[in-house]
Amino acid sequence: MIQKPVHMNHPTWHPAAVLTLALGLLAGCNEAKNKLVLPPPANVGVAAPVQRAVTPYLEHTGTMTAFASVNLVARVNGYLKSINYIDGATAKTGELLFEIEPAPYQAQLKQAQAALAGAKAGLVQTQAEFERQNTLSQEGVNTQANLDKARANRDSDKANVDAADANLQTAQINLSYTRVEAPFDGIVTRHLASLGELVGTAGNTNLASIVQLDPIYVTFNVSDQNVLRFRKNEGGRLTLAELQQIPIEAGFMDEEGFPHRGKIDYVSPDIDPQTATILVRGVFENKNHALLPGLYVRLRVPIGPPKADALLVPNRILQQNQEGRYLLVVGANDEVEQRDVQLGELDGELSLKVGDGGNRKGGISWGCLTPPLLHRRSDMPCPTITSSS
């Protein structure tokens, strides 16, 4: 038996109704996605400013220079007889370094001594003759011409004695020049003339140099603005004795801090009009010869008395915008606000804060946000705060 297919009746949806239902479902999904979910407050650190006495410093760069440096030259001519030191060795004052052949100058000295002795003998004779002629003149048995002649001979021999004595001194000086000695304690450089070489024939021949390293100088130039700033802090111009009590600290480019300590030694009396700077010199003890002439060093010099109530904050939390430097500060109501500050010099890893835009009242009643939340807007609520030093 053949059955007929059974047809089921399905509901019929109008196209408009289908569209309305789809839009409704889509709107419901978007409403769920656009719901604002606030993140939980972040944990950030708060660093309280440190209040203590801080000395304002001027940091500069300078050049080390030798306390004394002299070229050792041959002041007489002759063959170099001996070199009595090792290149680069330390020499004491008066120590013999070079010797030029002394024999010719020893002979000149003996010749000058003989000439002086002959002149003195001649003076004895003419002096006796003058006294004899003077006695005869007093007795009235001598002419004035004989007396004048005796006086002239006596005076001529006196002059000869003086000339011979001067020649003797010259011979002694020339003989002393054959010994080239250290004028002060220092290090002698390599010799520039060889043993047996003829030196001093065409002017003064440079044999070597000697350099005194202990103590040692450092020189640097300070701008006229910093000079005025220093005078303002110190209350006027200081005397030389007062200037020489000002400490100065130095450090190499690869050293931390300023481990070498000395004092100001000299300040130029005038300012260079071309550079608008003034020359300042300091002096350091240098017993181990760690400081060498020509080295560039970092310098730090106090430019005023300590500030008793200076505020310091970590340098890493300072921010800057077009108006200047500022801090993000947690106020009395645990609200973050932006506070403008004026800065001084670094004190270690802390930045000296010499003002706070007029918002400082009384003691320290606020803290500074530390990283990573350094760029939070000032109108945002304060996050959860954990104290940190």
C-alpha angles and dihedrals in degrees: 000000000000115000123208118236115261115231117209119212111236122193114258117231119209113228092235092055092051091052092049092052092049093051091049093053091046092051090052092053093049091049090056093047096049095054109124113238113188117215117237116263114274123239110242134170127249120207117200114218117252118233117202144123111289128183115223111232137195111220117204144152123248144175125243114231131186118263087226133358125180135178112229107221137180106247094183129043124247144099117304103249102184145359107211104188142057116249110263095015125136116254130198126224111283095014113145111246105164134012125199118205102282101190098093091049093046087056091049089051092053090048091052091048091053092048091052091050091051092049092051091050091052090049091054090055097046091045090055092047091051092052091049093050090046091054091050091049091053089052090050097241099106136069125241090238093062091049093050091050092051091049091050092050091048093050091046091055090048088057090048090055091051091049092048090049090052090050089051091053090049090051090049091050092048090050090050089052089064086072112067106198134182109266092203141356110291150110117289118219125224116297116260098197126059128232110274094018119139107244136180096032097117103034126300111341114215108232100175142311133252123210128196111214102173111096104018134195131229121198129195139160123241122201120243090244091059090047090056090045091052093049091050092052094045096043099246141326117339127221120246090256090053092046091053089059093060110105123227127196129203138190136179120247090255096045128091117235124346108297097166116079131193142138138259109267106177141007120195113245093225140043120241104246092206096056100020089229136120125221116241126185130197131189128218135188108245108179094148092044091235090142115067131190113264096028118133112227139180113246135199123192127176111240099189146000119295118281104235098201103036117150119219130193131177109280092224094066096057116111132196136207135164091287095053139262123343145168132222103236132194105221134201094285094048090257124140116237135171114243124190116225139189115222136214131187126316116266103199105302092339125090117226109238112202098175142006106211094273096299097108113111124170118319131349109297100153142062136213125239113242127206143323091037097055099125100049112136117253093236094058119105116259113269125226105295128219117182121239135174 
